[in-house]
Amino acid sequence: IQTYDSLFYQLHKHGLGFAIANSPKNGSGISLIPFILYRWSYSFSNPLIEQGFSGDLNLWKRFNHAMLNLQLSYGITGFLKHNKEISLSFRKPLYLMKRNWKWISRLNYTEKNPDVFEEQFFSNHYQWQQDLKSKIEFSFHTALESKENKIALFVKQLQNPVFIDYHLGLIQQNQYIQQVGLEFFKWFSYKWLHSYHRIFGYFTTDTVFSVPSFSAYHSLFAEWKMFNQVLTLQFGADVWYTSSYFSPGYTPVINVFYPLSQTATGLYPVTSVFLNIHLKRAMFFIKMDHLNYQWQKANFFLIENYPLPPRMLKFGIFWNFYD
């Protein structure tokens, strides 16, 4: 039977390089790795077998317990030609407020050719073929984190992004999109009571896709250690929720999301309760997922026409095996 579906895709990557370092743990070094890539993409009307060649250069320097790393990647031939990525990262341990912290920062610039199925696609349901500009992304991420705390900021700018519109046609936006995100994490403990909190705020100038500007996850549980700390018992509840946003649509035919502005969702907490029993390397658990299912207005869709799973009892065992 002849088919026009073009969802078959394979990518093989091979590389061989060298590295020179005066001290792998505390010094500086350089590495150079050339890569050759083969890409097979099946389309009944236009099968493609492509080849690309690229090179990666990595420079690092360690000093005063800090590390500075510069990574350069450039596409030389084939479907990788003119692809480029420049990344500069910094990591340093700190001691603040009687705690050990890590300061991590990363600056990244990427310029990438459109993906194979973005420029041409032929299937029984959808078809397009067009020339697209390179996609450009500039981002900065910085975080200060410890075992019990974290605060992180990321800033990203996109140029010429590609998306599927409401009519399931491919569109490239000839404009800039700015994104800013802020993340907080905090772990509290007092005797046998523990709580875990993760909060994320998000802002974007994108007028196509709607995303929640606020999301959060909280967990509260009690923990008891018994029988000379051989047995650990945990009982608690967790909840996650988001602010209001317009849910996207999804088409499984081409495995993509597309923007919609018809159904507002969010402002719906999903609550679960759990019981964990740790015995040496094994953990037994019982969990009631989505406990509040149908307790309030049925606004439990994250994606259009794809509701969250209903209330469900789960139980099982985790067992760690190691030498």
N, C-alpha and C positions, 0 to 999 in steps of 0.2 A: 504494500500500500504506500503510495507516494505521500509524503508529508512536507509541509512548509514550515514546520516549527524549527526555530533556530536557537534552542536553548542548550545545545551541547557545546562545552567549552573546556579546554584543557590548557594548562600553562606549565611548562617545564623550565626550571631555572638551574643553571650550573655555574659554579664559580670556583676559582682557585687563585689564592693570593698569598701574600706574605705580611709579616708584622715584625717590627723591630722595636724593642723597648729596653731601656737601661735598667728598669726595675718594674716588673709587672704589678707590684703592690704599691709602691710609693713614688715611682718616677714618672717619666713621660715616654711617649712612644708614637709610632705611626704604623698604619696598615693600609695596604692597597689591594683591592680585590676586583678583578674584571669579571663580568658576568655575561653569559650568553643565554638568551631566552628563546624558547619556541612556543608559539601559540597556535592551537588548533581551535577554530570556531566553525561549527557546522551550520550551513544554510543550504537548503536544497537547491536554490537558484544561484548561490554564490558562495561555495565553500572556500574557506581561507586557511592557508598554512603560512604563518608569518614568523619572521626571525628578527631579533633585536639584540644589540650589544650595548652594554653600559659599564661604567666603572664607579667604584666607591672608594673614597679616600677618608680615612679616619685619623684624627690627631687628638691626643689627650695629654694632659699635664696634671699631676697631683702635687699639691703643695699645702702645708699647714693643715692637713686632714681634709682639704677641699679638693675638688676635682673639676676641671674644665675640659669640655669635650667639643670638638668641631667635626662635623660629618658633612661630606660633600658627595653628591651623587649626580651623574650626568649621563644621559642617553646619547649614544654616538650614532647608531645606525638603526634602520628598520622602524618598527612601530614604536620604539623607545626614543627615536631621534628628537633631540631638543628637550626631552624631559629633564627636569633639574630639581634638586632639593638641597637646601642649605639649612643645617640645624646646628645651633649653638646651645649647649646645656651646661648648667653649673649646679654643683651639689656641695653642701657644707654642713657639718654637724655643729649644733649650737647647744649651749647650756643656759637656759632661761627659766626663771621662777622654779628653781630646784628640780628641773626636768630636762631630760635629753631630747633635743629637737633636731629635725632635719629641715634645712632650707633648700628647696629644689626649684630651679627656674629653667625654662626652655623657650628658645626663640626659633621659629621655624618658617621657612619660605618654600613653597612647592609650586611648580609649574608643570602641568601634566596634560598630555594629549587626551582627547575624549576616549572613553572605553569603546571596545569593538562593537558592542550592541547599542551604543548611543548614536553612532554615526550611521549604522545600517542594521535593519531588523526586518526579517521576513517570516511571518507565521500565518497560520490559518485565519487569525483574527486581526492582527495588526501588522502594518508595514510602514516603514519610513527609511529614507536614505537622504542624508544631507551632510554638508560640510560644516563642522563646528570649530569654534576657536578653542584654544588651550584654556584649561581651567586653572586659575591661579588662587592660591590660598596663603594667607599670611596669618600667623598665630603666635600668641605669647601666653605662657602659662607659668604661674609661680605659686608655690605652696609652702606653708610652714606647718609641720606636722610632728606629732609625738605619738606615743603609744595610746594616749587617751584623748588627744585633741588634734584638730586639723582645720585650717582655714586656707582656702585656695581661690585663686582668681584666674580666669582665662578670658582672653580677648582674641577674636578671630575676624578676619575680613575675607570675604569670598568675592571673586570676580569671574564672570561668565559661568555661573552654575547651570547645571542641566537638571530638568525635572520633567515629569509626566503631568500634563494638565488634566482638567476635569473631563475633557473629551478623549482622554487617553492618547493624546498626541504629544510628541517630544518637543520641548521648547528650551531654548537657551536664553537666559536673561542677560542682556548686555548692560549690566549695572553692577554696582557694588552692594554687598550685603554685610552688615556689621552684626556681630554677636558678642555678647558679654555675659559671663556666667560667674556666680559666686557660690562657693560650697562651704558649709560648716559641718563639722563632726565633733561630737562630744560624748564621752563615756563617763558616767557617774557610778560610784560604788560607795555604799555605806553599810558596813557589816554584811548582812546576807541579802541586801537589796541592791539591784543593779539596773541601770537604764542606759539605753543606747539611742542616740539621736543623730540623724543626718538630714540637713536642710539644704535645698538647692534653689537659687534664684536665677532667672534667665531673662535676658532682654535681646531682641533682635529687630532689625529694620526690615526683615523679610515680610512682604505683604502677601505672599502666596501660601506658605504653610503656616498654620496656627499651632503654636506650642504653648504649654502651660508656663506661666511666668514664675510659678512657685510650686515646688513639690517637697514632700517631707516623708520621712520614715522614722517611726519611734518604736522602741521595744522596752518593755518593763517586765522584769522577772525576779523571782526570789530563788536563792540558791542555798542549798544545805549540803554539807559534807558529813558523811556518816561512816561508821565502822573504820575508824582510824584513817579517814579520808580516802578509803578505797572506793566508796560509792558516793556519787554526786547526783543530787536531785535538783532539777530546775523546773519551775512552773511559772508561766507568765503569759503575756499577750503582746501582740504587735499590731501596728496600724500604719497604713500609708495612704496618702491622698495627694491630690493636685488641685491647683486653681482651675478655673473654667477656661476652656479652649474649644475650638471647633475640631472635631475628630476627623482624621484623614480617611480616605477610602483605600481599599486594597484589592488588587486584582491578582489572583494566583496564576493566571495564564502566563504573565511575564514577570511575576514575582516582584512587583513594585507597589509603592504607596503613591497616592495622588491626592492633591488638595481638594477639600470640600468646605463649604461654608454654610451648611444646612443644619447640622445637629450640634448643639453645644453640649459638651460633656465636662466631667470634672466635678469638683466640690462633693465628691463621694468618698468617704473613708472606707477602706477595706480592712476589716478587723479579723484577726485569727488568734486562737489560744493554743498553747502547746504545753506538753510535758516531756522533758528529756531526762533520761536515766543513764548516767555514765558509769560504766563498770570497767575499770582499767582501760583497755584499748577499744572497747565496744561502747556504742551508744544506742539505746533503744528510744524511740520517739513515738509520740501520739500527737496529732495536730488536727484541729478543726479549722480548715481553711474557709475564708469568706463567711465567718460566723454570722454577720449581719445581712446576709443575702435576703432580699425582699422585706427587710425591716423598715425600709423607707422607700421613697419614690424610686422607681427602677431606672436609675441613671448610672448604670454600671457598664457603659460601653467605653472602651479606649479607642476602638476603631469602628467605623461605621459598619453595622450589620454583623459585628463580631463581639458578642457579649463576653464579659468575664466568666470564668467557670463558676458554677453555683456552689452552694455550701457542700463541703466534701470532707469526710473523715479520712485521714491518711495515717498510716503507721508503718514502721519498718525498723531497720537496724543498720548502723554504720559500723564497720570493723576495719581498723587500720592494721595492715600487715607490713612489717619491716623487720630487718635483721637486727 
